[in-house]
Amino acid sequence: MPHNPYSRLFAIPGATAFTLGNLVARLPMGMFSVSAVIMISGARGSYALAGAVTATGLAATAVVAPWTARLVDRHGQARVAVPATLVAALGSLSLVLCVRYGAPDWTLFASYAATATTPNTGGMSRARWAHLLKGDARAVHTANSFEQAADELCFMLGPVLAAFLCGTLFPQAGTLIGVVLLVTGVLVFAAQRATEPPPHDRRDPTDTSAATKSLLRARGMPALLIGFLATGAVFGSLEVVTIAYADGQGHKAAAGVVLALQAAGSCAAGLVYGAAKPRGSLVRRHVLCAAAMAAVMTLPLLAVASTGSLIVLSVALLCAGMATAPTMVTAMTLVQRRTPEGRLNEGMTLAVTGLLGGIACGAACGGWAVEHLGTAAGYGVPAAACCALLLSSAQACATSTRARLRRRRPAPPHVSSAV
C-alpha cells in the first residue's frame, strides 16, 4: 500500500469510481438555489418571491431528507437514491416549465419543494468509506477530511458555475445542466454496487439498534446537532454579511470571490488535516478545533473594524476558513461513532439538516444585524455563533469525561453479613 494516506484510500477497488460519480452528483448542490433565484427573479421581477421559493425548498429538505436517509439505510443506496433523484429531477424540470410559461406562483413553491427528495450524496459517500474502512480509525479520519474538502470545493464552484451558465446561455441553463449532472452522477455512484454498504432492516428482531427509535435520543447526539446548528449559523451569516459589506464598498460583484477564498481556505485545511495523524481523543480534538474556529472567526470583524479594506477582509476570511474543515471533520466523525450500526446515512443526514437549519437562522440574523447595526457589526454574528459552537463542544466533552470516569470507578466492596 502507498504511504500517502489519500493514495491508500483510492487504492481500494471501486473507490475511485464511486468518488467520481459522487463528485459529479454533489456539484449541483451549490448550483440549484443560485440558478432558481436568477431564473425566478429574472422572469417575475421579484427577489422576494425567489427567496421565498428557495427557503421553502430548504424547509422541505430539512423535513424529507432524514426520511430519505432512513429508507437508504433500510433498503440500500442504489434502490432508494436513484428513484429519489428522479423525483427531485422532475421537480426541477417542473420549476423550469412553470417559470417559462408563467404558471401561478404557488406552482413554483410546489415544484421546488419536490426537489427535497434529493438524497444526501455526501452522506452516502461517507457511509461507504465507513463500511470499507471499518476498524481503521486513521483511514476513516482521512476519508472524512477528503469528503469535507470535496464539500467545500463543490459549494465553492457550484454558485460560480450556475451564475456563469445563467448569464452566458439563458436563465434556465443552470437548473437544466444541474439536473443532468445530478442524475448522471447518482447513476454512476449507484452502479458501484461492490462498495455499497449492506442494507440494514431494523424490523429484524435480532437488531439491537431498533431499541433506539430516534437518533435524537442517542448518546451525545443532541449536543452534536446543536453544534451543527451553530456551524450552519456561521456559514449563513457570513455569506449575507459579506455580500452586504462588498455592496456597501461598491464591489458587490466581488462578494463571490471573497466568499470563495473562505471556502478555499477550508478546502486546503481539510486536505492537510486529513493527511496528519490524529492525536488525542476525538472529543477533545473537536473542542480544540471549535476553539480555534472561535478565535480566527474574530479576524473578519477586526479587519472590517480596523481597516475597512475589502482586500484585508479577503485575507481574514481565507484564514478563518482554515479552521472550518477540521471542526466539521471531527464533528462528522463523532456522528459516525455515536450513530447505531445500520443507521449511518440517517445520522449524517440529521447533521446536514441541522447545518441547513443553522444556515437559514444565520442568514436571517446576519441580515437583521446588517440592517440595524451596520455591516461592520454584522461580522459579530458569525463570531457569536462560533462561541455557541465552542460552548456546545465543551459541554459534550465534559459529559463524556464524567461518563468515562464513572465507568472507571471501582465498585464498592461486597460485605457479607453472617446470619
TORMAR-585638 format. One record per residue (C-alpha): residue number from 1; residue in three letters; x, y, z. Coordinates in nm, 2 decimals, padded with zeros to 4 digits. Layout:
<sites>
+-----+-----+--------+--------+--------+
|   k |   r |      u |      v |      w |
+-----+-----+--------+--------+--------+
| NUM | ALA |      X |      Y |      Z |
...
+-----+-----+--------+--------+--------+
</sites>
This chain:
<sites>
+-----+-----+--------+--------+--------+
|   k |   r |      u |      v |      w |
+-----+-----+--------+--------+--------+
|   1 | MET |  00.00 |  00.00 |  00.00 |
|   2 | PRO |  00.13 |  00.35 | -00.08 |
|   3 | HIS |  00.24 |  00.57 |  00.21 |
|   4 | ASN |  00.03 |  00.88 |  00.10 |
|   5 | PRO | -00.29 |  00.85 |  00.31 |
|   6 | TYR | -00.51 |  00.97 |  00.02 |
|   7 | SER | -00.35 |  00.72 | -00.22 |
|   8 | ARG | -00.42 |  00.45 |  00.02 |
|   9 | LEU | -00.79 |  00.54 |  00.01 |
|  10 | PHE | -00.81 |  00.52 | -00.37 |
|  11 | ALA | -00.61 |  00.20 | -00.39 |
|  12 | ILE | -00.93 |  00.03 | -00.26 |
|  13 | PRO | -01.11 | -00.13 | -00.56 |
|  14 | GLY | -01.41 |  00.07 | -00.67 |
|  15 | ALA | -01.33 |  00.38 | -00.45 |
|  16 | THR | -01.22 |  00.60 | -00.74 |
|  17 | ALA | -01.54 |  00.52 | -00.94 |
|  18 | PHE | -01.79 |  00.59 | -00.67 |
|  19 | THR | -01.60 |  00.91 | -00.57 |
|  20 | LEU | -01.61 |  01.05 | -00.92 |
|  21 | GLY | -01.98 |  00.97 | -00.95 |
|  22 | ASN | -02.04 |  01.13 | -00.62 |
|  23 | LEU | -01.85 |  01.45 | -00.70 |
|  24 | VAL | -02.05 |  01.49 | -01.02 |
|  25 | ALA | -02.37 |  01.45 | -00.83 |
|  26 | ARG | -02.26 |  01.68 | -00.55 |
|  27 | LEU | -02.16 |  01.97 | -00.77 |
|  28 | PRO | -02.52 |  02.07 | -00.85 |
|  29 | MET | -02.60 |  02.11 | -00.47 |
|  30 | GLY | -02.43 |  02.45 | -00.49 |
|  31 | MET | -02.60 |  02.54 | -00.82 |
|  32 | PHE | -02.97 |  02.49 | -00.77 |
|  33 | SER | -03.05 |  02.77 | -00.53 |
|  34 | VAL | -02.85 |  03.03 | -00.72 |
|  35 | SER | -03.00 |  02.92 | -01.05 |
|  36 | ALA | -03.35 |  02.93 | -00.91 |
|  37 | VAL | -03.30 |  03.29 | -00.77 |
|  38 | ILE | -03.16 |  03.41 | -01.11 |
|  39 | MET | -03.43 |  03.23 | -01.31 |
|  40 | ILE | -03.73 |  03.34 | -01.09 |
|  41 | SER | -03.62 |  03.70 | -01.03 |
|  42 | GLY | -03.55 |  03.75 | -01.40 |
|  43 | ALA | -03.89 |  03.62 | -01.51 |
|  44 | ARG | -04.11 |  03.75 | -01.23 |
|  45 | GLY | -03.91 |  04.06 | -01.13 |
|  46 | SER | -03.92 |  03.97 | -00.76 |
|  47 | TYR | -03.62 |  03.87 | -00.54 |
|  48 | ALA | -03.87 |  03.83 | -00.25 |
|  49 | LEU | -04.06 |  03.56 | -00.45 |
|  50 | ALA | -03.73 |  03.39 | -00.55 |
|  51 | GLY | -03.60 |  03.39 | -00.19 |
|  52 | ALA | -03.93 |  03.26 | -00.05 |
|  53 | VAL | -03.93 |  02.97 | -00.31 |
|  54 | THR | -03.58 |  02.87 | -00.22 |
|  55 | ALA | -03.65 |  02.90 |  00.15 |
|  56 | THR | -03.95 |  02.67 |  00.11 |
|  57 | GLY | -03.72 |  02.41 | -00.06 |
|  58 | LEU | -03.48 |  02.43 |  00.22 |
|  59 | ALA | -03.75 |  02.38 |  00.48 |
|  60 | ALA | -03.89 |  02.08 |  00.28 |
|  61 | THR | -03.54 |  01.93 |  00.26 |
|  62 | ALA | -03.50 |  01.96 |  00.64 |
|  63 | VAL | -03.82 |  01.76 |  00.68 |
|  64 | VAL | -03.78 |  01.50 |  00.40 |
|  65 | ALA | -03.41 |  01.43 |  00.40 |
|  66 | PRO | -03.40 |  01.23 |  00.72 |
|  67 | TRP | -03.68 |  01.01 |  00.60 |
|  68 | THR | -03.50 |  00.95 |  00.27 |
|  69 | ALA | -03.18 |  00.86 |  00.46 |
|  70 | ARG | -03.37 |  00.62 |  00.67 |
|  71 | LEU | -03.50 |  00.44 |  00.36 |
|  72 | VAL | -03.14 |  00.43 |  00.22 |
|  73 | ASP | -03.02 |  00.26 |  00.54 |
|  74 | ARG | -03.31 |  00.01 |  00.53 |
|  75 | HIS | -03.32 | -00.08 |  00.16 |
|  76 | GLY | -02.98 |  00.02 |  00.02 |
|  77 | GLN | -02.83 |  00.32 | -00.15 |
|  78 | ALA | -02.90 |  00.22 | -00.51 |
|  79 | ARG | -03.26 |  00.11 | -00.46 |
|  80 | VAL | -03.36 |  00.44 | -00.29 |
|  81 | ALA | -03.12 |  00.70 | -00.43 |
|  82 | VAL | -03.20 |  00.65 | -00.79 |
|  83 | PRO | -03.58 |  00.69 | -00.77 |
|  84 | ALA | -03.55 |  00.97 | -00.51 |
|  85 | THR | -03.31 |  01.16 | -00.75 |
|  86 | LEU | -03.55 |  01.11 | -01.04 |
|  87 | VAL | -03.84 |  01.26 | -00.84 |
|  88 | ALA | -03.61 |  01.56 | -00.75 |
|  89 | ALA | -03.51 |  01.60 | -01.11 |
|  90 | LEU | -03.88 |  01.61 | -01.21 |
|  91 | GLY | -03.94 |  01.88 | -00.95 |
|  92 | SER | -03.66 |  02.09 | -01.10 |
|  93 | LEU | -03.79 |  02.04 | -01.46 |
|  94 | SER | -04.14 |  02.14 | -01.34 |
|  95 | LEU | -03.99 |  02.46 | -01.19 |
|  96 | VAL | -03.83 |  02.55 | -01.52 |
|  97 | LEU | -04.16 |  02.49 | -01.71 |
|  98 | CYS | -04.37 |  02.68 | -01.46 |
|  99 | VAL | -04.13 |  02.98 | -01.47 |
| 100 | ARG | -04.11 |  02.96 | -01.85 |
| 101 | TYR | -04.48 |  02.95 | -01.92 |
| 102 | GLY | -04.60 |  03.19 | -01.64 |
| 103 | ALA | -04.77 |  02.94 | -01.41 |
| 104 | PRO | -04.92 |  03.07 | -01.08 |
| 105 | ASP | -04.67 |  03.14 | -00.80 |
| 106 | TRP | -04.79 |  02.85 | -00.59 |
| 107 | THR | -04.67 |  02.61 | -00.86 |
| 108 | LEU | -04.32 |  02.74 | -00.81 |
| 109 | PHE | -04.33 |  02.66 | -00.44 |
| 110 | ALA | -04.47 |  02.31 | -00.51 |
| 111 | SER | -04.22 |  02.23 | -00.78 |
| 112 | TYR | -03.92 |  02.34 | -00.57 |
| 113 | ALA | -04.05 |  02.15 | -00.26 |
| 114 | ALA | -04.05 |  01.83 | -00.47 |
| 115 | THR | -03.67 |  01.86 | -00.50 |
| 116 | ALA | -03.64 |  01.78 | -00.13 |
| 117 | THR | -03.62 |  01.41 | -00.21 |
| 118 | THR | -03.26 |  01.47 | -00.34 |
| 119 | PRO | -03.05 |  01.21 | -00.15 |
| 120 | ASN | -02.76 |  01.33 |  00.07 |
| 121 | THR | -02.48 |  01.22 | -00.17 |
| 122 | GLY | -02.21 |  01.34 |  00.07 |
| 123 | GLY | -02.36 |  01.13 |  00.35 |
| 124 | MET | -02.38 |  00.82 |  00.13 |
| 125 | SER | -02.02 |  00.86 |  00.03 |
| 126 | ARG | -01.91 |  00.89 |  00.39 |
| 127 | ALA | -02.12 |  00.58 |  00.47 |
| 128 | ARG | -01.93 |  00.38 |  00.20 |
| 129 | TRP | -01.59 |  00.49 |  00.34 |
| 130 | ALA | -01.71 |  00.39 |  00.69 |
| 131 | HIS | -01.81 |  00.05 |  00.56 |
| 132 | LEU | -01.49 | -00.01 |  00.36 |
| 133 | LEU | -01.26 |  00.12 |  00.63 |
| 134 | LYS | -01.43 | -00.03 |  00.93 |
| 135 | GLY | -01.18 | -00.07 |  01.22 |
| 136 | ASP | -00.92 |  00.17 |  01.07 |
| 137 | ALA | -00.97 |  00.50 |  01.26 |
| 138 | ARG | -00.69 |  00.68 |  01.09 |
| 139 | ALA | -00.81 |  00.59 |  00.74 |
| 140 | VAL | -01.17 |  00.70 |  00.83 |
| 141 | HIS | -01.02 |  01.03 |  00.95 |
| 142 | THR | -00.85 |  01.08 |  00.62 |
| 143 | ALA | -01.17 |  00.98 |  00.42 |
| 144 | ASN | -01.38 |  01.23 |  00.62 |
| 145 | SER | -01.13 |  01.50 |  00.56 |
| 146 | PHE | -01.13 |  01.43 |  00.19 |
| 147 | GLU | -01.51 |  01.44 |  00.19 |
| 148 | GLN | -01.52 |  01.77 |  00.37 |
| 149 | ALA | -01.27 |  01.92 |  00.12 |
| 150 | ALA | -01.49 |  01.79 | -00.16 |
| 151 | ASP | -01.80 |  01.96 |  00.00 |
| 152 | GLU | -01.61 |  02.29 |  00.02 |
| 153 | LEU | -01.49 |  02.26 | -00.34 |
| 154 | CYS | -01.84 |  02.18 | -00.48 |
| 155 | PHE | -02.01 |  02.46 | -00.28 |
| 156 | MET | -01.74 |  02.70 | -00.40 |
| 157 | LEU | -01.76 |  02.61 | -00.77 |
| 158 | GLY | -02.13 |  02.54 | -00.79 |
| 159 | PRO | -02.26 |  02.90 | -00.75 |
| 160 | VAL | -01.99 |  03.03 | -00.98 |
| 161 | LEU | -02.08 |  02.78 | -01.25 |
| 162 | ALA | -02.45 |  02.85 | -01.21 |
| 163 | ALA | -02.41 |  03.22 | -01.24 |
| 164 | PHE | -02.19 |  03.17 | -01.55 |
| 165 | LEU | -02.44 |  02.94 | -01.72 |
| 166 | CYS | -02.74 |  03.15 | -01.65 |
| 167 | GLY | -02.57 |  03.47 | -01.76 |
| 168 | THR | -02.39 |  03.33 | -02.06 |
| 169 | LEU | -02.65 |  03.10 | -02.21 |
| 170 | PHE | -03.01 |  03.15 | -02.08 |
| 171 | PRO | -03.17 |  03.19 | -01.73 |
| 172 | GLN | -03.28 |  02.82 | -01.72 |
| 173 | ALA | -02.94 |  02.68 | -01.82 |
| 174 | GLY | -02.81 |  02.65 | -01.46 |
| 175 | THR | -03.10 |  02.44 | -01.34 |
| 176 | LEU | -03.11 |  02.22 | -01.65 |
| 177 | ILE | -02.74 |  02.14 | -01.65 |
| 178 | GLY | -02.76 |  02.09 | -01.28 |
| 179 | VAL | -03.03 |  01.82 | -01.33 |
| 180 | VAL | -02.82 |  01.65 | -01.59 |
| 181 | LEU | -02.52 |  01.64 | -01.36 |
| 182 | LEU | -02.72 |  01.52 | -01.06 |
| 183 | VAL | -02.89 |  01.23 | -01.24 |
| 184 | THR | -02.57 |  01.13 | -01.42 |
| 185 | GLY | -02.36 |  01.14 | -01.10 |
| 186 | VAL | -02.61 |  00.94 | -00.89 |
| 187 | LEU | -02.65 |  00.67 | -01.16 |
| 188 | VAL | -02.27 |  00.63 | -01.18 |
| 189 | PHE | -02.24 |  00.63 | -00.80 |
| 190 | ALA | -02.53 |  00.38 | -00.76 |
| 191 | ALA | -02.38 |  00.15 | -01.02 |
| 192 | GLN | -02.08 |  00.08 | -00.80 |
| 193 | ARG | -02.26 | -00.20 | -00.60 |
| 194 | ALA | -01.94 | -00.37 | -00.48 |
| 195 | THR | -01.86 | -00.08 | -00.24 |
| 196 | GLU | -02.22 | -00.02 | -00.12 |
| 197 | PRO | -02.28 | -00.09 |  00.25 |
| 198 | PRO | -02.54 | -00.36 |  00.30 |
| 199 | PRO | -02.90 | -00.26 |  00.39 |
| 200 | HIS | -03.00 | -00.29 |  00.75 |
| 201 | ASP | -03.36 | -00.37 |  00.81 |
| 202 | ARG | -03.45 | -00.27 |  01.16 |
| 203 | ARG | -03.76 | -00.48 |  01.16 |
| 204 | ASP | -03.52 | -00.78 |  01.23 |
| 205 | PRO | -03.59 | -00.89 |  01.59 |
| 206 | THR | -03.22 | -00.95 |  01.64 |
| 207 | ASP | -03.14 | -00.59 |  01.55 |
| 208 | THR | -03.00 | -00.42 |  01.86 |
| 209 | SER | -03.02 | -00.07 |  01.71 |
| 210 | ALA | -03.40 | -00.09 |  01.68 |
| 211 | ALA | -03.42 | -00.01 |  02.05 |
| 212 | THR | -03.32 |  00.35 |  01.97 |
| 213 | LYS | -03.63 |  00.47 |  01.80 |
| 214 | SER | -03.50 |  00.82 |  01.74 |
| 215 | LEU | -03.14 |  00.92 |  01.68 |
| 216 | LEU | -03.22 |  01.25 |  01.87 |
| 217 | ARG | -03.20 |  01.04 |  02.19 |
| 218 | ALA | -02.88 |  00.87 |  02.10 |
| 219 | ARG | -02.59 |  00.94 |  02.34 |
| 220 | GLY | -02.42 |  01.27 |  02.27 |
| 221 | MET | -02.63 |  01.33 |  01.95 |
| 222 | PRO | -02.83 |  01.64 |  02.08 |
| 223 | ALA | -02.51 |  01.83 |  02.17 |
| 224 | LEU | -02.36 |  01.74 |  01.83 |
| 225 | LEU | -02.67 |  01.86 |  01.64 |
| 226 | ILE | -02.67 |  02.19 |  01.84 |
| 227 | GLY | -02.30 |  02.23 |  01.72 |
| 228 | PHE | -02.40 |  02.17 |  01.36 |
| 229 | LEU | -02.68 |  02.43 |  01.40 |
| 230 | ALA | -02.42 |  02.68 |  01.53 |
| 231 | THR | -02.18 |  02.59 |  01.25 |
| 232 | GLY | -02.46 |  02.65 |  00.99 |
| 233 | ALA | -02.53 |  02.99 |  01.15 |
| 234 | VAL | -02.16 |  03.08 |  01.09 |
| 235 | PHE | -02.19 |  03.00 |  00.72 |
| 236 | GLY | -02.53 |  03.16 |  00.67 |
| 237 | SER | -02.45 |  03.49 |  00.85 |
| 238 | LEU | -02.10 |  03.51 |  00.69 |
| 239 | GLU | -02.25 |  03.49 |  00.34 |
| 240 | VAL | -02.51 |  03.76 |  00.39 |
| 241 | VAL | -02.29 |  04.00 |  00.58 |
| 242 | THR | -02.00 |  03.97 |  00.33 |
| 243 | ILE | -02.24 |  04.03 |  00.03 |
| 244 | ALA | -02.38 |  04.34 |  00.21 |
| 245 | TYR | -02.03 |  04.47 |  00.30 |
| 246 | ALA | -01.90 |  04.43 | -00.05 |
| 247 | ASP | -02.21 |  04.60 | -00.18 |
| 248 | GLY | -02.15 |  04.89 |  00.06 |
| 249 | GLN | -01.79 |  04.92 | -00.07 |
| 250 | GLY | -01.92 |  04.94 | -00.42 |
| 251 | HIS | -01.79 |  04.60 | -00.52 |
| 252 | LYS | -02.09 |  04.37 | -00.49 |
| 253 | ALA | -01.97 |  04.16 | -00.79 |
| 254 | ALA | -01.65 |  04.07 | -00.58 |
| 255 | ALA | -01.85 |  03.92 | -00.30 |
| 256 | GLY | -01.85 |  03.57 | -00.47 |
| 257 | VAL | -01.47 |  03.58 | -00.50 |
| 258 | VAL | -01.43 |  03.69 | -00.14 |
| 259 | LEU | -01.65 |  03.41 | -00.01 |
| 260 | ALA | -01.47 |  03.16 | -00.24 |
| 261 | LEU | -01.15 |  03.24 | -00.06 |
| 262 | GLN | -01.31 |  03.13 |  00.27 |
| 263 | ALA | -01.41 |  02.81 |  00.11 |
| 264 | ALA | -01.07 |  02.76 | -00.05 |
| 265 | GLY | -00.90 |  02.80 |  00.29 |
| 266 | SER | -01.13 |  02.54 |  00.44 |
| 267 | CYS | -01.07 |  02.30 |  00.15 |
| 268 | ALA | -00.69 |  02.33 |  00.18 |
| 269 | ALA | -00.70 |  02.29 |  00.56 |
| 270 | GLY | -00.93 |  01.98 |  00.52 |
| 271 | LEU | -00.68 |  01.81 |  00.30 |
| 272 | VAL | -00.38 |  01.89 |  00.53 |
| 273 | TYR | -00.58 |  01.78 |  00.83 |
| 274 | GLY | -00.66 |  01.45 |  00.67 |
| 275 | ALA | -00.30 |  01.38 |  00.59 |
| 276 | ALA | -00.19 |  01.44 |  00.95 |
| 277 | LYS | -00.20 |  01.17 |  01.21 |
| 278 | PRO | -00.48 |  01.24 |  01.46 |
| 279 | ARG | -00.37 |  01.27 |  01.83 |
| 280 | GLY | -00.57 |  01.26 |  02.15 |
| 281 | SER | -00.93 |  01.17 |  02.19 |
| 282 | LEU | -01.18 |  01.27 |  01.93 |
| 283 | VAL | -01.40 |  01.47 |  02.17 |
| 284 | ARG | -01.10 |  01.68 |  02.28 |
| 285 | ARG | -00.99 |  01.74 |  01.92 |
| 286 | HIS | -01.34 |  01.87 |  01.85 |
| 287 | VAL | -01.31 |  02.11 |  02.14 |
| 288 | LEU | -00.97 |  02.23 |  02.02 |
| 289 | CYS | -01.09 |  02.28 |  01.67 |
| 290 | ALA | -01.40 |  02.47 |  01.79 |
| 291 | ALA | -01.18 |  02.69 |  02.00 |
| 292 | ALA | -00.95 |  02.76 |  01.70 |
| 293 | MET | -01.26 |  02.84 |  01.49 |
| 294 | ALA | -01.40 |  03.08 |  01.75 |
| 295 | ALA | -01.06 |  03.26 |  01.77 |
| 296 | VAL | -01.00 |  03.30 |  01.39 |
| 297 | MET | -01.36 |  03.40 |  01.32 |
| 298 | THR | -01.29 |  03.73 |  01.50 |
| 299 | LEU | -01.04 |  03.82 |  01.23 |
| 300 | PRO | -01.31 |  03.94 |  00.97 |
| 301 | LEU | -01.46 |  04.16 |  01.25 |
| 302 | LEU | -01.12 |  04.30 |  01.33 |
| 303 | ALA | -01.04 |  04.35 |  00.96 |
| 304 | VAL | -01.35 |  04.54 |  00.89 |
| 305 | ALA | -01.35 |  04.75 |  01.21 |
| 306 | SER | -00.98 |  04.85 |  01.19 |
| 307 | THR | -00.91 |  04.88 |  00.81 |
| 308 | GLY | -01.23 |  04.88 |  00.62 |
| 309 | SER | -01.04 |  04.72 |  00.33 |
| 310 | LEU | -01.20 |  04.45 |  00.12 |
| 311 | ILE | -00.86 |  04.30 |  00.04 |
| 312 | VAL | -00.77 |  04.27 |  00.41 |
| 313 | LEU | -01.12 |  04.12 |  00.47 |
| 314 | SER | -01.05 |  03.86 |  00.20 |
| 315 | VAL | -00.72 |  03.76 |  00.37 |
| 316 | ALA | -00.91 |  03.74 |  00.71 |
| 317 | LEU | -01.18 |  03.51 |  00.56 |
| 318 | LEU | -00.91 |  03.29 |  00.40 |
| 319 | CYS | -00.75 |  03.24 |  00.74 |
| 320 | ALA | -01.09 |  03.20 |  00.91 |
| 321 | GLY | -01.18 |  02.93 |  00.67 |
| 322 | MET | -00.88 |  02.72 |  00.77 |
| 323 | ALA | -01.05 |  02.63 |  01.10 |
| 324 | THR | -01.38 |  02.53 |  00.94 |
| 325 | ALA | -01.29 |  02.19 |  00.78 |
| 326 | PRO | -01.11 |  02.04 |  01.08 |
| 327 | THR | -01.41 |  02.13 |  01.30 |
| 328 | MET | -01.65 |  01.97 |  01.05 |
| 329 | VAL | -01.44 |  01.66 |  01.01 |
| 330 | THR | -01.42 |  01.59 |  01.38 |
| 331 | ALA | -01.79 |  01.66 |  01.42 |
| 332 | MET | -01.88 |  01.42 |  01.13 |
| 333 | THR | -01.66 |  01.15 |  01.28 |
| 334 | LEU | -01.83 |  01.19 |  01.61 |
| 335 | VAL | -02.17 |  01.14 |  01.44 |
| 336 | GLN | -02.04 |  00.82 |  01.29 |
| 337 | ARG | -01.91 |  00.70 |  01.63 |
| 338 | ARG | -02.24 |  00.78 |  01.80 |
| 339 | THR | -02.49 |  00.65 |  01.54 |
| 340 | PRO | -02.61 |  00.30 |  01.59 |
| 341 | GLU | -02.50 |  00.04 |  01.33 |
| 342 | GLY | -02.71 |  00.04 |  01.02 |
| 343 | ARG | -02.83 |  00.40 |  01.06 |
| 344 | LEU | -02.53 |  00.59 |  00.94 |
| 345 | ASN | -02.70 |  00.76 |  00.64 |
| 346 | GLU | -02.98 |  00.88 |  00.87 |
| 347 | GLY | -02.73 |  01.01 |  01.13 |
| 348 | MET | -02.53 |  01.21 |  00.89 |
| 349 | THR | -02.84 |  01.35 |  00.72 |
| 350 | LEU | -02.96 |  01.47 |  01.06 |
| 351 | ALA | -02.63 |  01.65 |  01.09 |
| 352 | VAL | -02.67 |  01.81 |  00.75 |
| 353 | THR | -03.03 |  01.90 |  00.84 |
| 354 | GLY | -02.90 |  02.08 |  01.15 |
| 355 | LEU | -02.64 |  02.26 |  00.93 |
| 356 | LEU | -02.91 |  02.37 |  00.68 |
| 357 | GLY | -03.13 |  02.50 |  00.97 |
| 358 | GLY | -02.84 |  02.69 |  01.11 |
| 359 | ILE | -02.77 |  02.84 |  00.77 |
| 360 | ALA | -03.12 |  02.97 |  00.74 |
| 361 | CYS | -03.11 |  03.11 |  01.10 |
| 362 | GLY | -02.77 |  03.26 |  01.05 |
| 363 | ALA | -02.88 |  03.43 |  00.72 |
| 364 | ALA | -03.18 |  03.59 |  00.90 |
| 365 | CYS | -02.97 |  03.71 |  01.20 |
| 366 | GLY | -02.69 |  03.84 |  00.97 |
| 367 | GLY | -02.95 |  04.03 |  00.76 |
| 368 | TRP | -03.10 |  04.18 |  01.07 |
| 369 | ALA | -02.76 |  04.28 |  01.21 |
| 370 | VAL | -02.66 |  04.45 |  00.89 |
| 371 | GLU | -02.99 |  04.64 |  00.87 |
| 372 | HIS | -03.00 |  04.76 |  01.23 |
| 373 | LEU | -02.63 |  04.77 |  01.34 |
| 374 | GLY | -02.43 |  04.81 |  01.02 |
| 375 | THR | -02.23 |  04.58 |  00.80 |
| 376 | ALA | -01.92 |  04.60 |  01.02 |
| 377 | ALA | -02.11 |  04.49 |  01.33 |
| 378 | GLY | -02.27 |  04.22 |  01.13 |
| 379 | TYR | -01.95 |  04.01 |  01.15 |
| 380 | GLY | -02.02 |  03.98 |  01.52 |
| 381 | VAL | -02.29 |  03.73 |  01.43 |
| 382 | PRO | -02.06 |  03.45 |  01.30 |
| 383 | ALA | -01.82 |  03.52 |  01.58 |
| 384 | ALA | -02.11 |  03.47 |  01.83 |
| 385 | ALA | -02.22 |  03.16 |  01.66 |
| 386 | CYS | -01.86 |  03.02 |  01.69 |
| 387 | CYS | -01.88 |  03.09 |  02.07 |
| 388 | ALA | -02.20 |  02.89 |  02.09 |
| 389 | LEU | -02.03 |  02.60 |  01.90 |
| 390 | LEU | -01.74 |  02.61 |  02.15 |
| 391 | LEU | -01.98 |  02.60 |  02.45 |
| 392 | SER | -02.17 |  02.31 |  02.30 |
| 393 | SER | -01.85 |  02.12 |  02.23 |
| 394 | ALA | -01.71 |  02.19 |  02.57 |
| 395 | GLN | -02.03 |  02.07 |  02.74 |
| 396 | ALA | -02.02 |  01.75 |  02.53 |
| 397 | CYS | -01.66 |  01.69 |  02.63 |
| 398 | ALA | -01.74 |  01.74 |  03.00 |
| 399 | THR | -02.03 |  01.49 |  02.98 |
| 400 | SER | -01.81 |  01.24 |  02.80 |
| 401 | THR | -01.53 |  01.28 |  03.06 |
| 402 | ARG | -01.78 |  01.23 |  03.35 |
| 403 | ALA | -01.92 |  00.92 |  03.19 |
| 404 | ARG | -01.57 |  00.77 |  03.14 |
| 405 | LEU | -01.48 |  00.84 |  03.50 |
| 406 | ARG | -01.79 |  00.67 |  03.62 |
| 407 | ARG | -01.71 |  00.36 |  03.41 |
| 408 | ARG | -01.35 |  00.35 |  03.56 |
| 409 | ARG | -01.47 |  00.40 |  03.92 |
| 410 | PRO | -01.43 |  00.07 |  04.11 |
| 411 | ALA | -01.74 | -00.09 |  04.25 |
| 412 | PRO | -01.77 | -00.08 |  04.63 |
| 413 | PRO | -01.66 | -00.40 |  04.80 |
| 414 | HIS | -01.92 | -00.65 |  04.88 |
| 415 | VAL | -01.96 | -00.71 |  05.26 |
| 416 | SER | -02.13 | -01.03 |  05.36 |
| 417 | SER | -02.31 | -01.04 |  05.69 |
| 418 | ALA | -02.33 | -01.35 |  05.90 |
| 419 | VAL | -02.68 | -01.46 |  06.00 |
+-----+-----+--------+--------+--------+
</sites>
